[in-house]
Amino acid sequence: MKKTITTSSWDAELNTDVCNTYNNADLTLKLRLGFNQINPPSGAVEGTYHDYGDATAPTRKIIRWTDTSWSTWKTNFLQTARQYWHGKFWLVNNFDELSFDVKGVKFRPNIWCRFELTEANSKSGMAHHAIDVVRLHASEHWFGSHSKLYDSLDTRKVQKATTALGKGIMQQAHVHEIGHLLGLGHVDEGKPHCPTAGNTNISACYGITDKDKNSVMGGGMKLLPEHAIPWRRAMINFTGKGLIATVADWEAKMQRHYPRTEAEIKANKAILSRR
């Protein structure tokens, strides 16, 4: 059985046809991005562009995209972002959902979280999000980007924060921005120093402890179970069971959990290997 959800932000597919005693159900979030070049005006080779696309912000030197540089950047973006988010979570099925029989034994599958990232023409209406991209001049090492405006360095690791001991915290900005497009906020959103009703782009929202600063939704590259919320939301949507606020509902794990029998469920046994 395959079910799909279509939203303006992403699509999802739940596939139970793959289930057996070793394989869980597949849940694939699908994100289609349309990329638009930002070039110097009037065909110029060089020009400037404002941080964040804000006319009141500082300008940075940019250069014109070539066919080769544009194709290379997009390919690298799509491949590395997908690799980062794909297949990293398993959702533990704590509801009597999606069960199947194997030789008279009832199994309940868990959910493997997959991710599909593809390019779509931003003008065709097929893209979930349209992304503008500037190509920075070699003299520029920083640009004010956001979830809908990227720069040519966003796929490289750059220092975004510093630990309490003064060690640099590195991040590839594009994997952070994909988190936003999937519906994740900054790591400290909702805490007293980063209220959701305020400016969630201030530095405190990226974390004030080393753990939070290192989070991918802070200033680092650390993926954590809470980053599976987009997949948990999709399962709640598919089944009508569970609440995001209840961590045990479709609880996210970062280790493979095999399908369980009814006896294993009653014993509250997590099956991490099946021989």
C-alpha positions as CSV (number, residue, x, y, z in Angstrom):
1,M,0.0,0.0,0.0
2,K,1.2,3.5,-0.9
3,K,-0.3,6.7,0.4
4,T,0.6,10.2,-0.5
5,I,0.2,13.7,1.0
6,T,0.7,16.8,-1.1
7,T,1.3,20.2,0.6
8,S,2.6,23.5,-0.5
9,S,5.9,23.0,1.4
10,W,6.6,19.3,0.7
11,D,5.1,16.0,-0.4
12,A,5.2,12.7,1.5
13,E,4.8,9.1,0.5
14,L,4.2,6.2,2.9
15,N,5.0,2.8,1.5
16,T,4.1,-0.4,3.3
17,D,4.7,-2.7,0.3
18,V,8.3,-3.0,1.4
19,C,7.5,-4.4,4.9
20,N,8.7,-7.8,6.0
21,T,10.3,-9.2,9.2
22,Y,13.5,-7.2,8.4
23,N,12.1,-4.1,6.7
24,N,10.0,-1.3,8.1
25,A,7.6,1.0,6.2
26,D,9.3,3.7,4.1
27,L,8.2,7.3,4.7
28,T,9.7,9.7,2.1
29,L,9.5,13.4,2.4
30,K,9.9,14.9,-1.1
31,L,11.1,18.5,-1.6
32,R,11.3,20.1,-5.0
33,L,13.4,23.3,-5.3
34,G,13.4,25.8,-8.2
35,F,16.8,27.7,-8.5
36,N,17.0,31.1,-10.0
37,Q,20.3,32.8,-10.9
38,I,21.0,36.3,-9.4
39,N,23.4,38.0,-11.9
40,P,24.8,41.5,-12.2
41,P,22.4,43.7,-14.2
42,S,22.7,44.4,-17.9
43,G,24.9,41.4,-18.6
44,A,27.8,42.7,-16.6
45,V,30.5,40.3,-15.4
46,E,30.6,41.8,-11.9
47,G,28.2,43.7,-9.7
48,T,26.9,43.9,-6.1
49,Y,24.0,42.5,-4.2
50,H,22.6,43.3,-0.8
51,D,22.8,40.9,2.2
52,Y,19.5,39.1,2.7
53,G,18.2,40.8,-0.5
54,D,17.5,43.8,1.7
55,A,18.2,47.2,0.1
56,T,19.1,48.6,3.6
57,A,21.7,45.9,4.2
58,P,25.4,46.0,3.1
59,T,26.3,45.0,-0.4
60,R,28.7,42.2,-1.5
61,K,30.5,41.8,-4.8
62,I,29.0,39.2,-7.0
63,I,30.0,37.7,-10.4
64,R,27.9,36.3,-13.3
65,W,27.1,32.6,-13.3
66,T,28.5,30.5,-16.1
67,D,26.7,27.4,-17.4
68,T,29.4,25.2,-15.8
69,S,29.5,26.9,-12.5
70,W,25.7,26.9,-12.2
71,S,25.3,23.2,-13.1
72,T,28.2,22.2,-10.7
73,W,26.7,24.2,-7.8
74,K,23.2,22.8,-8.2
75,T,24.4,19.2,-8.5
76,N,26.6,19.6,-5.4
77,F,23.8,21.3,-3.4
78,L,21.2,18.6,-4.2
79,Q,23.5,15.6,-3.7
80,T,25.0,16.8,-0.4
81,A,21.8,18.1,1.2
82,R,20.0,14.8,0.3
83,Q,22.8,12.7,1.7
84,Y,22.7,14.7,5.0
85,W,19.0,14.3,5.7
86,H,18.2,10.9,4.0
87,G,17.8,7.7,6.0
88,K,18.9,9.1,9.4
89,F,15.8,8.4,11.5
90,W,13.5,5.6,12.5
91,L,10.2,6.4,14.0
92,V,9.0,3.8,16.6
93,N,5.4,2.8,15.9
94,N,3.7,3.0,19.3
95,F,0.2,2.6,17.7
96,D,-1.6,-0.4,16.4
97,E,-1.0,0.8,12.8
98,L,0.2,-0.8,9.6
99,S,0.5,-4.3,11.0
100,F,1.1,-7.2,8.7
101,D,1.2,-11.1,9.0
102,V,4.1,-13.4,8.1
103,K,3.2,-17.1,8.4
104,G,0.5,-16.3,11.0
105,V,2.8,-14.1,13.1
106,K,1.6,-10.4,13.3
107,F,4.4,-7.8,13.0
108,R,4.2,-4.1,13.5
109,P,6.6,-2.1,11.4
110,N,8.4,1.0,12.4
111,I,9.0,3.9,10.0
112,W,12.3,4.5,8.1
113,C,12.6,8.2,7.3
114,R,13.7,8.9,3.7
115,F,14.3,12.1,1.9
116,E,14.1,13.0,-1.7
117,L,15.4,16.3,-3.0
118,T,15.0,17.3,-6.7
119,E,15.1,20.3,-8.9
120,A,12.0,21.7,-10.5
121,N,11.4,24.7,-12.8
122,S,10.5,27.5,-10.4
123,K,8.2,29.0,-13.0
124,S,6.3,25.8,-13.8
125,G,4.4,25.7,-10.5
126,M,6.0,22.3,-9.7
127,A,8.6,23.6,-7.2
128,H,7.7,23.8,-3.5
129,H,10.1,26.6,-3.0
130,A,11.9,29.1,-5.4
131,I,15.4,29.8,-4.3
132,D,17.5,32.8,-5.6
133,V,21.3,32.2,-5.7
134,V,24.1,34.7,-6.0
135,R,27.7,33.8,-7.1
136,L,30.1,35.6,-4.8
137,H,33.3,37.3,-6.0
138,A,36.5,35.6,-4.9
139,S,37.1,38.5,-2.5
140,E,33.9,37.8,-0.6
141,H,33.9,35.3,2.2
142,W,30.4,35.9,3.7
143,F,27.0,36.8,2.5
144,G,23.7,37.3,4.4
145,S,21.6,34.4,3.1
146,H,18.3,32.9,4.2
147,S,16.0,30.0,3.4
148,K,15.0,31.5,0.0
149,L,18.3,33.3,-0.9
150,Y,21.5,31.3,-1.1
151,D,25.1,32.1,-2.1
152,S,27.7,30.1,-3.9
153,L,29.6,29.3,-0.7
154,D,26.6,27.9,1.2
155,T,27.6,24.3,0.4
156,R,31.0,24.8,2.0
157,K,31.8,24.5,5.7
158,V,32.3,27.8,7.4
159,Q,32.6,28.8,11.0
160,K,29.2,29.9,12.4
161,A,29.9,29.8,16.2
162,T,32.4,29.2,18.9
163,T,32.3,26.8,21.8
164,A,32.8,27.8,25.4
165,L,36.4,26.7,25.0
166,G,36.9,28.8,21.9
167,K,36.8,26.0,19.4
168,G,35.2,26.9,16.1
169,I,31.8,25.4,15.2
170,M,31.5,24.7,11.5
171,Q,28.4,24.4,9.3
172,Q,27.3,23.9,5.7
173,A,24.5,26.5,5.5
174,H,22.5,24.6,2.9
175,V,21.7,21.7,5.2
176,H,20.5,24.1,7.8
177,E,18.3,25.9,5.3
178,I,16.8,22.6,4.2
179,G,15.8,22.1,7.8
180,H,13.8,25.3,7.6
181,L,12.1,24.3,4.4
182,L,11.0,21.1,6.0
183,G,9.5,23.1,8.9
184,L,12.2,23.2,11.5
185,G,13.0,26.4,13.4
186,H,16.2,27.5,15.1
187,V,17.4,25.3,17.9
188,D,16.4,27.7,20.7
189,E,13.1,29.0,19.3
190,G,10.5,29.1,22.0
191,K,13.0,29.6,24.9
192,P,12.9,32.8,26.9
193,H,15.9,34.3,25.1
194,C,14.3,33.5,21.7
195,P,10.5,33.9,21.8
196,T,8.7,32.7,18.7
197,A,6.9,36.1,18.6
198,G,10.2,37.9,18.3
199,N,13.1,38.0,15.8
200,T,14.1,34.3,15.6
201,N,17.2,35.1,13.6
202,I,19.1,36.8,16.4
203,S,22.3,35.0,17.5
204,A,20.7,33.6,20.8
205,C,18.2,31.6,18.7
206,Y,21.1,29.6,17.3
207,G,22.0,28.3,20.7
208,I,23.7,29.5,23.9
209,T,25.0,26.1,25.1
210,D,27.6,24.1,23.3
211,K,25.1,21.3,22.6
212,D,22.6,23.7,21.0
213,K,25.2,25.6,19.1
214,N,26.5,22.4,17.5
215,S,23.0,21.4,16.4
216,V,22.3,21.7,12.7
217,M,19.5,24.0,13.5
218,G,22.0,26.1,15.5
219,G,25.4,26.8,14.1
220,G,26.8,23.3,13.6
221,M,26.3,20.0,11.8
222,K,24.9,17.8,14.6
223,L,21.8,15.9,13.7
224,L,19.5,15.1,16.7
225,P,16.3,13.0,17.1
226,E,14.2,16.2,17.5
227,H,15.1,17.0,13.9
228,A,12.8,14.1,12.8
229,I,9.7,16.3,13.6
230,P,8.8,16.8,9.9
231,W,8.5,13.0,9.4
232,R,6.6,12.7,12.7
233,R,4.2,15.3,11.5
234,A,3.7,13.4,8.3
235,M,2.9,10.1,10.2
236,I,0.4,12.0,12.4
237,N,-1.2,13.3,9.2
238,F,-1.2,9.8,7.5
239,T,-2.7,8.0,10.5
240,G,-4.5,10.6,12.6
241,K,-2.7,9.2,15.6
242,G,-0.3,11.0,17.9
243,L,0.8,14.5,19.0
244,I,4.1,16.3,18.3
245,A,4.2,17.4,21.9
246,T,4.2,13.8,23.1
247,V,7.7,12.6,22.4
248,A,6.7,8.9,22.6
249,D,4.3,9.3,19.7
250,W,6.2,8.2,16.6
251,E,9.4,8.6,18.7
252,A,12.5,9.2,16.6
253,K,15.5,7.0,17.0
254,M,18.9,7.3,15.2
255,Q,19.4,3.6,15.1
256,R,17.6,1.0,13.1
257,H,14.7,-0.6,14.9
258,Y,13.3,-3.7,13.3
259,P,9.5,-4.6,13.0
260,R,8.2,-6.2,16.2
261,T,5.9,-9.0,17.0
262,E,2.9,-8.6,19.3
263,A,4.9,-10.4,22.1
264,E,7.9,-8.1,21.6
265,I,5.6,-5.1,21.8
266,K,3.9,-6.3,25.0
267,A,7.4,-6.9,26.5
268,N,8.3,-3.4,25.5
269,K,11.3,-4.8,23.7
270,A,13.1,-2.7,21.1
271,I,14.4,-4.9,18.3
272,L,17.8,-3.6,17.1
273,S,18.8,-6.7,15.2
274,R,16.9,-9.7,13.8
275,R,18.8,-12.8,12.9
